[in-house]
Every structure is written in structure tokens, then in C-alpha cells.
Amino acid sequence: MAIAYSEDLRVRALEWLKNGISISQVSRGLKISRPTLYRWKDQVEKTGSTAPMKSVPPPQPSKIKDWNRFTEFVDINADKTQKELAKLWGGVSHHTISRALKKLGYTRKKNGRLSRKK
């Protein structure tokens, strides 16, 4: 991921624009692309802040909707591997099964059976 420009550089670029220097000249002078300068200008107009925006992805909904049914399913099929559980449950990967088991407090044992943490 790219590193955000510092806030003082943003303020300096916007001050140059306020003082009547064209966007192209500011772009060349500070070695910042014109689209970036336009984004900063729009951001200040909308939010009043020059601080970089936080990049946080939205949370993804779980593919397992009915957790009670899933818990019963795991208890019934405790001798199955995560890949086998994924095939039996349908529509999920073994990674999803792994995360779900961890969320429910199940641990993997080398004897092939699932057990809950105590």
C-alpha cells in the first residue's frame, strides 16, 4: 500500500493554490500528480481537513449464518477433517471452516478429533 503524503506537504500545496499558482505549476514544483492535488482540494472543500483519509475495508459478512446449526453439525461430524467439513457444509472453503471452528473455541488435535478448549 502506498504511503500517504505528510499533512504539512498537503497544506503547503493548498496554500500555493490559494495564492494563485496553477495546479500544473504546483504539481511540477512539489512533484505531486495533478489528480492528487484535485483530490486534496475536494477533500478540504468537503471535510475542511487536510489529514489523510483512513483506509479501512468494510467488514465481510460471514458465510455461516446459522451458528447453532453449525455447532451441531461440527459435533455430529467431529471425526472429519476441515476439508471434509467444508464439502459437507457446502459453499465454503476449508479456511472458512477453520476460522469458524476457532471462533467457536474448537481446537485441532493430532488424533483427528475436534475438541473444545476448556
C-alpha positions as CSV (number, residue, x, y, z in Angstrom):
1,M,0.0,0.0,0.0
2,A,1.2,3.5,-0.8
3,I,2.3,5.8,2.0
4,A,0.2,8.9,2.4
5,Y,1.8,12.3,1.8
6,S,2.5,14.3,5.0
7,E,-0.1,16.8,6.2
8,D,2.4,19.7,6.0
9,L,3.0,19.0,2.3
10,R,-0.7,18.9,1.7
11,V,-1.1,22.3,3.5
12,R,1.8,23.8,1.5
13,A,0.3,22.6,-1.8
14,L,-3.1,24.0,-1.0
15,E,-1.6,27.3,0.2
16,W,0.2,27.6,-3.2
17,L,-3.1,27.0,-4.9
18,K,-4.8,29.7,-2.8
19,N,-2.0,32.2,-3.7
20,G,-2.9,31.8,-7.4
21,I,-0.3,29.3,-8.6
22,S,-1.8,26.9,-11.1
23,I,-2.3,23.3,-10.4
24,S,0.2,22.3,-13.1
25,Q,2.9,24.5,-11.6
26,V,2.2,23.2,-8.1
27,S,2.3,19.7,-9.5
28,R,5.7,20.2,-11.1
29,G,7.1,22.2,-8.2
30,L,6.2,19.7,-5.4
31,K,6.3,16.6,-7.7
32,I,2.8,15.6,-6.9
33,S,0.3,14.5,-9.6
34,R,-2.5,16.8,-10.6
35,P,-5.2,14.3,-9.8
36,T,-3.8,14.1,-6.2
37,L,-4.0,17.9,-5.9
38,Y,-7.6,17.9,-7.1
39,R,-8.5,15.2,-4.6
40,W,-6.9,17.2,-1.8
41,K,-8.7,20.3,-2.9
42,D,-12.1,18.4,-3.0
43,Q,-11.4,16.8,0.4
44,V,-10.7,20.2,2.0
45,E,-13.9,21.6,0.5
46,K,-16.0,18.6,1.7
47,T,-14.4,17.9,5.2
48,G,-12.4,21.0,6.0
49,S,-9.4,18.8,6.8
50,T,-6.2,18.1,5.1
51,A,-5.5,14.9,7.1
52,P,-5.1,11.7,5.1
53,M,-8.2,9.5,5.0
54,K,-8.1,6.2,6.9
55,S,-8.3,3.2,4.6
56,V,-10.4,0.7,6.4
57,P,-12.1,-2.1,4.3
58,P,-15.7,-2.8,5.2
59,P,-16.3,-5.9,7.3
60,Q,-17.2,-9.0,5.3
61,P,-20.4,-10.9,6.3
62,S,-19.9,-14.5,7.5
63,K,-20.8,-17.3,5.1
64,I,-22.0,-19.3,8.0
65,K,-25.4,-17.7,9.0
66,D,-26.8,-20.2,11.5
67,W,-24.2,-20.8,14.2
68,N,-26.3,-23.1,16.3
69,R,-26.8,-25.4,13.3
70,F,-23.1,-25.2,12.5
71,T,-22.2,-26.2,16.1
72,E,-24.5,-29.2,15.9
73,F,-23.0,-30.1,12.5
74,V,-19.5,-30.0,13.9
75,D,-20.5,-32.1,17.0
76,I,-22.0,-34.7,14.7
77,N,-19.0,-34.7,12.3
78,A,-16.3,-34.3,14.9
79,D,-14.1,-37.0,13.2
80,K,-14.0,-35.2,9.9
81,T,-11.2,-33.0,8.6
82,Q,-11.7,-29.3,7.9
83,K,-11.7,-30.0,4.1
84,E,-14.3,-32.8,4.6
85,L,-16.4,-30.5,6.8
86,A,-16.3,-27.8,4.1
87,K,-17.5,-30.2,1.4
88,L,-20.3,-31.5,3.7
89,W,-21.5,-28.0,4.7
90,G,-21.3,-26.7,1.1
91,G,-20.4,-23.3,-0.3
92,V,-17.5,-22.6,2.0
93,S,-13.7,-23.3,1.9
94,H,-11.8,-25.2,4.5
95,H,-10.3,-21.8,5.5
96,T,-13.8,-20.6,6.4
97,I,-14.4,-23.7,8.4
98,S,-11.1,-23.2,10.2
99,R,-12.0,-19.6,11.2
100,A,-15.5,-20.7,12.3
101,L,-14.1,-23.5,14.4
102,K,-11.6,-21.1,16.0
103,K,-14.5,-18.7,16.7
104,L,-16.5,-21.4,18.4
105,G,-13.5,-22.4,20.5
106,Y,-12.7,-25.7,18.8
107,T,-9.1,-26.8,18.5
108,R,-7.4,-29.3,16.2
109,K,-5.9,-32.4,17.7
110,K,-3.5,-34.8,16.1
111,N,-5.7,-37.7,16.8
112,G,-8.2,-36.4,14.2
113,R,-11.0,-35.4,16.6
114,L,-12.2,-31.9,17.3
115,S,-12.3,-30.8,20.9
116,R,-13.3,-27.7,22.7
117,K,-10.9,-25.5,24.7
118,K,-11.5,-25.7,28.4
